[in-house]
Amino acid sequence: MIINHIQEQKKLLKARLKAVLLTSDEAKRLNIQNFHSDKNGKSLELYLKEHAQSEDHQGITKVYLVKDIEADSIVFFFALSAGLLYKEIGMEDINLSTLEKEIVDLCVQAYLQGDSNTTADEVFSWYDTESIDRDKLRRIIEDRIRIKSAAREDLEKTKEKFHINRVSKTFPGIVLSHFCKNTDYSLPEVLSFPIGFYVFWEIIVEQVLHIASLVGCQYLYLFAADNTEDIANGKTVLYTIDWDPDDTDNQAEPIYKLVEYYKNELKFEEVQDLTILKPYYDFNCFSLAQRISELAEHRKAAWIQHSDVDH
């Protein structure tokens, strides 16, 4: 059956789809052994079947099954866990020229070594600095000295030499650690958007916003595994999360690479000016993030892209 109006499609999905914790009594009635991913998501399928229960019980992550209430089957599963991003001391250097970085380093080192003669003005005089912004460099130098001095004082006071990484600032976050479609599930109705698009914006984002209302969280981030191969064309093409190359009824073309899909449709961005902690499990994946405070606006914009009406 074809439903033309996007609002009606969303209404249908809202009535049919529900997220339940993997460890809940309701989820126990669903057989996760019937969950199957495409060939590129087998590690996610294996995680759900062999590790998810244990990690959920241990508090490592919380795993959710998105179920179709009418069909009593699993549509998607996703997992959320607490995360942390931070700004390293000296992170501003990535935006400085080689000359600017040299000036900053000289000034900061001189101060920390107790050299009161090597002031910023003295260092500026050594260079032809007409092309640089002295006020900007002074602010960076002062900020760097303040933080590095505080870090040194903290070390002297606490004696914490090991297992401590002193940084400029931390940013609490939520990690979307797993996000996978059950390829055995098929919705009878034809949608004008991928069902994973709905699951993210209307189910996952709602859960993230609820968590953020209870505990401080600034970023939602994930690691995108971009590795689908298009064997037929003899080249690598990276597909969206629920484009099914084995579905002969699906005439949609693999328009986006996965990373581009996350950027364009789910509004994630590459991590900039922050440092992200990337575990071994996610090596060879692409790190993407967005501010939780912007999720509501991003959701509105994402639906407008797919809508024939103004929300």
DRENDO-1510 file (C-alpha; in Angstrom, 1 decimal, always signed):
<recs>
REC; n; res; u; v; w
REC; 1; MET; +0.0; +0.0; +0.0 .
REC; 2; ILE; +1.3; +3.5; -0.9 .
REC; 3; ILE; +0.8; +6.4; +1.5 .
REC; 4; ASN; +1.5; +9.6; -0.1 .
REC; 5; HIS; +1.6; +12.1; +2.7 .
REC; 6; ILE; +4.7; +12.1; +4.9 .
REC; 7; GLN; +2.8; +13.1; +8.0 .
REC; 8; GLU; +0.5; +10.1; +7.5 .
REC; 9; GLN; +3.6; +7.8; +7.0 .
REC; 10; LYS; +5.1; +9.2; +10.3 .
REC; 11; LYS; +1.7; +8.6; +12.0 .
REC; 12; LEU; +1.6; +5.0; +10.8 .
REC; 13; LEU; +5.2; +4.3; +12.0 .
REC; 14; LYS; +4.5; +6.0; +15.4 .
REC; 15; ALA; +1.6; +3.6; +15.9 .
REC; 16; ARG; +3.6; +0.5; +14.8 .
REC; 17; LEU; +7.1; +1.0; +16.1 .
REC; 18; LYS; +8.3; +1.0; +19.7 .
REC; 19; ALA; +11.7; +0.9; +21.3 .
REC; 20; VAL; +12.2; -1.6; +24.2 .
REC; 21; LEU; +15.2; -2.3; +26.3 .
REC; 22; LEU; +16.9; -5.6; +25.3 .
REC; 23; THR; +16.9; -6.7; +29.0 .
REC; 24; SER; +13.1; -5.9; +29.5 .
REC; 25; ASP; +10.5; -8.6; +29.8 .
REC; 26; GLU; +8.9; -7.3; +26.6 .
REC; 27; ALA; +12.1; -7.7; +24.6 .
REC; 28; LYS; +12.6; -11.2; +26.0 .
REC; 29; ARG; +9.6; -12.3; +24.0 .
REC; 30; LEU; +11.3; -11.3; +20.8 .
REC; 31; ASN; +13.8; -13.8; +19.4 .
REC; 32; ILE; +17.0; -11.9; +18.6 .
REC; 33; GLN; +18.3; -15.0; +16.8 .
REC; 34; ASN; +15.8; -14.1; +14.0 .
REC; 35; PHE; +17.6; -10.8; +13.5 .
REC; 36; HIS; +19.8; -10.7; +10.4 .
REC; 37; SER; +21.9; -7.8; +9.0 .
REC; 38; ASP; +23.2; -7.4; +5.5 .
REC; 39; LYS; +26.6; -8.9; +4.7 .
REC; 40; ASN; +28.4; -5.7; +5.8 .
REC; 41; GLY; +26.8; -5.6; +9.2 .
REC; 42; LYS; +27.6; -9.1; +10.4 .
REC; 43; SER; +29.7; -7.8; +13.3 .
REC; 44; LEU; +26.7; -5.9; +14.5 .
REC; 45; GLU; +24.5; -8.9; +14.2 .
REC; 46; LEU; +27.0; -11.0; +16.1 .
REC; 47; TYR; +27.2; -8.3; +18.8 .
REC; 48; LEU; +23.4; -8.4; +19.3 .
REC; 49; LYS; +23.3; -12.2; +19.5 .
REC; 50; GLU; +26.4; -12.9; +21.6 .
REC; 51; HIS; +27.5; -9.8; +23.6 .
REC; 52; ALA; +24.7; -7.3; +23.9 .
REC; 53; GLN; +22.9; -9.0; +26.8 .
REC; 54; SER; +26.1; -9.2; +28.9 .
REC; 55; GLU; +27.1; -5.6; +28.1 .
REC; 56; ASP; +23.7; -4.3; +28.9 .
REC; 57; HIS; +23.6; -6.1; +32.3 .
REC; 58; GLN; +27.1; -4.8; +33.1 .
REC; 59; GLY; +26.1; -1.3; +32.4 .
REC; 60; ILE; +28.6; -0.9; +29.6 .
REC; 61; THR; +25.9; +0.1; +27.1 .
REC; 62; LYS; +22.1; +0.1; +26.9 .
REC; 63; VAL; +20.7; -1.8; +24.0 .
REC; 64; TYR; +17.3; -1.2; +22.5 .
REC; 65; LEU; +15.2; -3.2; +20.1 .
REC; 66; VAL; +12.9; -1.3; +17.8 .
REC; 67; LYS; +9.9; -3.6; +17.4 .
REC; 68; ASP; +6.9; -3.6; +15.0 .
REC; 69; ILE; +4.0; -4.0; +17.4 .
REC; 70; GLU; +1.7; -5.5; +14.8 .
REC; 71; ALA; +4.2; -7.9; +13.3 .
REC; 72; ASP; +5.8; -8.6; +16.7 .
REC; 73; SER; +9.2; -8.5; +15.0 .
REC; 74; ILE; +12.5; -6.6; +15.4 .
REC; 75; VAL; +12.9; -3.8; +12.9 .
REC; 76; PHE; +16.2; -2.2; +14.1 .
REC; 77; PHE; +18.4; -2.3; +17.1 .
REC; 78; PHE; +20.6; +0.5; +18.5 .
REC; 79; ALA; +22.7; +1.0; +21.6 .
REC; 80; LEU; +23.6; +4.1; +23.6 .
REC; 81; SER; +26.4; +4.6; +26.1 .
REC; 82; ALA; +27.9; +7.5; +27.9 .
REC; 83; GLY; +30.8; +9.3; +26.2 .
REC; 84; LEU; +33.3; +12.1; +26.6 .
REC; 85; LEU; +35.0; +14.5; +24.2 .
REC; 86; TYR; +37.6; +17.0; +25.3 .
REC; 87; LYS; +39.7; +19.9; +24.2 .
REC; 88; GLU; +43.4; +19.3; +24.5 .
REC; 89; ILE; +45.7; +22.0; +25.8 .
REC; 90; GLY; +47.1; +23.6; +22.7 .
REC; 91; MET; +44.2; +22.5; +20.4 .
REC; 92; GLU; +44.2; +26.0; +18.9 .
REC; 93; ASP; +47.5; +25.2; +17.2 .
REC; 94; ILE; +45.6; +23.4; +14.4 .
REC; 95; ASN; +44.3; +26.8; +13.3 .
REC; 96; LEU; +47.7; +28.6; +13.6 .
REC; 97; SER; +50.3; +29.1; +10.9 .
REC; 98; THR; +53.8; +27.7; +11.5 .
REC; 99; LEU; +55.0; +31.2; +12.4 .
REC; 100; GLU; +52.2; +31.8; +14.8 .
REC; 101; LYS; +52.7; +28.5; +16.5 .
REC; 102; GLU; +56.4; +29.2; +16.9 .
REC; 103; ILE; +55.7; +32.6; +18.5 .
REC; 104; VAL; +53.2; +31.1; +20.9 .
REC; 105; ASP; +55.5; +28.2; +21.9 .
REC; 106; LEU; +58.5; +30.6; +22.5 .
REC; 107; CYS; +56.4; +32.8; +24.8 .
REC; 108; VAL; +54.8; +30.0; +26.7 .
REC; 109; GLN; +58.1; +28.2; +27.3 .
REC; 110; ALA; +59.8; +31.3; +28.4 .
REC; 111; TYR; +57.1; +32.1; +31.0 .
REC; 112; LEU; +57.0; +28.5; +32.3 .
REC; 113; GLN; +60.8; +28.5; +32.6 .
REC; 114; GLY; +60.8; +31.8; +34.6 .
REC; 115; ASP; +62.4; +33.9; +31.8 .
REC; 116; SER; +60.8; +37.3; +32.5 .
REC; 117; ASN; +62.8; +39.0; +29.8 .
REC; 118; THR; +61.3; +37.1; +26.9 .
REC; 119; THR; +57.9; +38.8; +26.8 .
REC; 120; ALA; +55.4; +38.6; +23.9 .
REC; 121; ASP; +56.5; +42.1; +22.8 .
REC; 122; GLU; +60.1; +40.9; +22.8 .
REC; 123; VAL; +59.3; +37.8; +20.7 .
REC; 124; PHE; +57.2; +39.9; +18.3 .
REC; 125; SER; +60.2; +42.1; +17.7 .
REC; 126; TRP; +62.1; +39.2; +16.3 .
REC; 127; TYR; +59.8; +38.7; +13.4 .
REC; 128; ASP; +58.1; +40.6; +10.6 .
REC; 129; THR; +54.7; +40.3; +12.2 .
REC; 130; GLU; +52.7; +42.7; +10.1 .
REC; 131; SER; +50.8; +39.7; +8.6 .
REC; 132; ILE; +49.7; +38.3; +11.9 .
REC; 133; ASP; +47.1; +39.2; +14.5 .
REC; 134; ARG; +49.0; +40.2; +17.6 .
REC; 135; ASP; +45.9; +40.6; +19.7 .
REC; 136; LYS; +44.8; +37.1; +18.8 .
REC; 137; LEU; +48.2; +35.6; +19.6 .
REC; 138; ARG; +48.3; +37.5; +23.0 .
REC; 139; ARG; +45.0; +35.9; +23.9 .
REC; 140; ILE; +46.2; +32.5; +23.0 .
REC; 141; ILE; +49.5; +32.9; +24.8 .
REC; 142; GLU; +47.7; +34.2; +28.0 .
REC; 143; ASP; +45.2; +31.3; +27.9 .
REC; 144; ARG; +47.9; +28.7; +27.3 .
REC; 145; ILE; +50.0; +30.0; +30.1 .
REC; 146; ARG; +47.0; +30.0; +32.5 .
REC; 147; ILE; +46.1; +26.4; +31.7 .
REC; 148; LYS; +49.6; +25.0; +31.7 .
REC; 149; SER; +50.4; +26.8; +34.9 .
REC; 150; ALA; +47.3; +25.4; +36.5 .
REC; 151; ALA; +48.2; +21.9; +35.2 .
REC; 152; ARG; +51.6; +22.1; +36.7 .
REC; 153; GLU; +50.2; +23.3; +40.0 .
REC; 154; ASP; +47.7; +20.5; +40.0 .
REC; 155; LEU; +50.5; +17.9; +39.5 .
REC; 156; GLU; +52.5; +19.4; +42.3 .
REC; 157; LYS; +49.6; +19.4; +44.7 .
REC; 158; THR; +48.0; +16.1; +43.9 .
REC; 159; LYS; +51.1; +14.1; +42.9 .
REC; 160; GLU; +48.9; +12.4; +40.3 .
REC; 161; LYS; +51.6; +11.5; +37.7 .
REC; 162; PHE; +49.9; +8.5; +36.2 .
REC; 163; HIS; +46.5; +7.7; +34.7 .
REC; 164; ILE; +45.6; +11.4; +34.6 .
REC; 165; ASN; +45.3; +13.3; +31.3 .
REC; 166; ARG; +45.1; +17.0; +32.0 .
REC; 167; VAL; +43.0; +18.8; +29.4 .
REC; 168; SER; +41.6; +22.2; +28.7 .
REC; 169; LYS; +38.0; +21.3; +28.9 .
REC; 170; THR; +35.7; +18.3; +28.8 .
REC; 171; PHE; +32.3; +17.8; +27.0 .
REC; 172; PRO; +29.9; +15.0; +28.2 .
REC; 173; GLY; +28.3; +13.1; +25.4 .
REC; 174; ILE; +26.2; +10.1; +24.3 .
REC; 175; VAL; +27.6; +7.5; +21.9 .
REC; 176; LEU; +25.3; +5.9; +19.4 .
REC; 177; SER; +27.5; +2.8; +19.5 .
REC; 178; HIS; +25.3; +0.4; +17.4 .
REC; 179; PHE; +22.7; +1.1; +14.8 .
REC; 180; CYS; +21.6; -1.8; +12.6 .
REC; 181; LYS; +18.5; -2.9; +10.5 .
REC; 182; ASN; +17.0; -6.3; +10.5 .
REC; 183; THR; +17.1; -7.2; +6.8 .
REC; 184; ASP; +14.4; -9.9; +7.3 .
REC; 185; TYR; +11.9; -7.2; +8.2 .
REC; 186; SER; +9.7; -5.6; +5.6 .
REC; 187; LEU; +7.0; -2.9; +6.1 .
REC; 188; PRO; +3.9; -3.6; +4.0 .
REC; 189; GLU; +3.5; +0.1; +3.3 .
REC; 190; VAL; +5.8; +2.0; +0.9 .
REC; 191; LEU; +7.5; +5.0; +2.5 .
REC; 192; SER; +9.0; +8.0; +0.8 .
REC; 193; PHE; +12.0; +7.9; +3.2 .
REC; 194; PRO; +14.2; +5.1; +4.6 .
REC; 195; ILE; +12.8; +3.6; +7.8 .
REC; 196; GLY; +16.1; +4.0; +9.5 .
REC; 197; PHE; +15.7; +7.8; +8.9 .
REC; 198; TYR; +12.5; +7.6; +11.0 .
REC; 199; VAL; +14.1; +5.4; +13.6 .
REC; 200; PHE; +16.9; +7.8; +14.1 .
REC; 201; TRP; +15.0; +11.1; +14.2 .
REC; 202; GLU; +11.8; +9.9; +16.0 .
REC; 203; ILE; +13.0; +7.1; +18.3 .
REC; 204; ILE; +16.7; +7.5; +18.9 .
REC; 205; VAL; +16.7; +11.3; +19.1 .
REC; 206; GLU; +13.7; +11.2; +21.5 .
REC; 207; GLN; +15.7; +8.9; +23.8 .
REC; 208; VAL; +18.8; +11.0; +23.6 .
REC; 209; LEU; +16.8; +14.2; +24.4 .
REC; 210; HIS; +15.2; +12.4; +27.4 .
REC; 211; ILE; +18.6; +11.4; +28.7 .
REC; 212; ALA; +19.9; +14.9; +28.2 .
REC; 213; SER; +17.0; +16.2; +30.3 .
REC; 214; LEU; +18.3; +14.1; +33.2 .
REC; 215; VAL; +22.0; +14.4; +33.0 .
REC; 216; GLY; +24.4; +16.9; +31.3 .
REC; 217; CYS; +25.1; +15.9; +27.8 .
REC; 218; GLN; +26.4; +18.2; +25.0 .
REC; 219; TYR; +27.2; +15.9; +22.0 .
REC; 220; LEU; +25.8; +12.9; +20.3 .
REC; 221; TYR; +28.4; +11.0; +18.4 .
REC; 222; LEU; +29.1; +7.8; +16.5 .
REC; 223; PHE; +31.7; +5.9; +14.5 .
REC; 224; ALA; +30.5; +5.1; +10.9 .
REC; 225; ALA; +31.7; +1.9; +9.4 .
REC; 226; ASP; +31.9; +2.8; +5.8 .
REC; 227; ASN; +32.9; -0.4; +4.0 .
REC; 228; THR; +30.2; -1.8; +1.7 .
REC; 229; GLU; +31.6; -3.0; -1.6 .
REC; 230; ASP; +29.8; -2.8; -5.0 .
REC; 231; ILE; +31.2; -6.0; -6.5 .
REC; 232; ALA; +29.0; -5.7; -9.7 .
REC; 233; ASN; +30.7; -2.4; -10.7 .
REC; 234; GLY; +34.1; -3.5; -9.6 .
REC; 235; LYS; +34.6; -0.6; -7.3 .
REC; 236; THR; +33.8; +0.4; -3.7 .
REC; 237; VAL; +30.5; +2.2; -3.1 .
REC; 238; LEU; +29.3; +3.0; +0.3 .
REC; 239; TYR; +25.6; +2.6; +0.9 .
REC; 240; THR; +23.1; +4.0; +3.3 .
REC; 241; ILE; +22.1; +2.2; +6.4 .
REC; 242; ASP; +19.0; +0.5; +4.9 .
REC; 243; TRP; +19.6; +0.4; +1.2 .
REC; 244; ASP; +19.3; -3.3; +0.4 .
REC; 245; PRO; +21.3; -4.4; -2.7 .
REC; 246; ASP; +19.6; -7.9; -2.6 .
REC; 247; ASP; +16.1; -6.4; -2.7 .
REC; 248; THR; +15.0; -6.7; -6.3 .
REC; 249; ASP; +11.9; -4.7; -5.6 .
REC; 250; ASN; +13.9; -1.7; -4.3 .
REC; 251; GLN; +14.8; +0.4; -7.3 .
REC; 252; ALA; +16.6; +3.1; -5.2 .
REC; 253; GLU; +20.2; +3.8; -6.1 .
REC; 254; PRO; +23.0; +4.0; -3.6 .
REC; 255; ILE; +23.2; +7.8; -3.8 .
REC; 256; TYR; +25.1; +8.5; -0.6 .
REC; 257; LYS; +28.2; +7.0; +0.9 .
REC; 258; LEU; +27.4; +6.1; +4.5 .
REC; 259; VAL; +29.4; +9.0; +5.9 .
REC; 260; GLU; +27.7; +11.4; +3.5 .
REC; 261; TYR; +24.4; +9.9; +4.5 .
REC; 262; TYR; +25.0; +10.6; +8.1 .
REC; 263; LYS; +26.1; +14.1; +7.3 .
REC; 264; ASN; +23.3; +15.0; +4.9 .
REC; 265; GLU; +20.3; +13.1; +6.3 .
REC; 266; LEU; +21.2; +12.7; +10.0 .
REC; 267; LYS; +23.0; +16.0; +10.3 .
REC; 268; PHE; +26.3; +14.7; +11.8 .
REC; 269; GLU; +29.6; +16.5; +11.2 .
REC; 270; GLU; +33.2; +15.6; +11.3 .
REC; 271; VAL; +34.8; +16.2; +14.7 .
REC; 272; GLN; +36.6; +19.5; +14.8 .
REC; 273; ASP; +38.5; +21.4; +17.5 .
REC; 274; LEU; +37.7; +18.6; +19.9 .
REC; 275; THR; +39.4; +15.3; +20.7 .
REC; 276; ILE; +37.3; +12.1; +20.6 .
REC; 277; LEU; +38.2; +8.8; +22.4 .
REC; 278; LYS; +38.1; +6.1; +19.8 .
REC; 279; PRO; +38.2; +2.5; +21.0 .
REC; 280; TYR; +39.8; -0.4; +19.2 .
REC; 281; TYR; +36.3; -1.8; +18.1 .
REC; 282; ASP; +35.8; +1.3; +16.1 .
REC; 283; PHE; +39.1; +1.6; +14.3 .
REC; 284; ASN; +38.7; +2.2; +10.6 .
REC; 285; CYS; +35.4; +3.9; +11.2 .
REC; 286; PHE; +34.7; +7.6; +10.7 .
REC; 287; SER; +34.1; +9.8; +13.8 .
REC; 288; LEU; +31.0; +12.1; +13.5 .
REC; 289; ALA; +29.2; +14.2; +16.0 .
REC; 290; GLN; +26.5; +16.9; +16.5 .
REC; 291; ARG; +25.4; +19.1; +19.4 .
REC; 292; ILE; +22.5; +17.7; +21.4 .
REC; 293; SER; +21.2; +21.3; +21.8 .
REC; 294; GLU; +20.8; +21.4; +18.0 .
REC; 295; LEU; +19.0; +18.1; +17.5 .
REC; 296; ALA; +15.5; +19.5; +17.6 .
REC; 297; GLU; +16.3; +22.0; +14.8 .
REC; 298; HIS; +18.2; +19.4; +12.9 .
REC; 299; ARG; +15.3; +17.1; +13.0 .
REC; 300; LYS; +13.0; +19.8; +11.7 .
REC; 301; ALA; +15.3; +20.5; +8.8 .
REC; 302; ALA; +15.8; +16.8; +8.0 .
REC; 303; TRP; +12.0; +16.2; +7.7 .
REC; 304; ILE; +11.6; +19.3; +5.6 .
REC; 305; GLN; +14.1; +17.8; +3.2 .
REC; 306; HIS; +11.8; +14.8; +2.7 .
REC; 307; SER; +8.5; +16.6; +3.1 .
REC; 308; ASP; +6.0; +18.0; +0.6 .
REC; 309; VAL; +4.5; +20.3; +3.3 .
REC; 310; ASP; +6.0; +23.0; +5.5 .
REC; 311; HIS; +6.3; +21.7; +9.1 .
</recs>
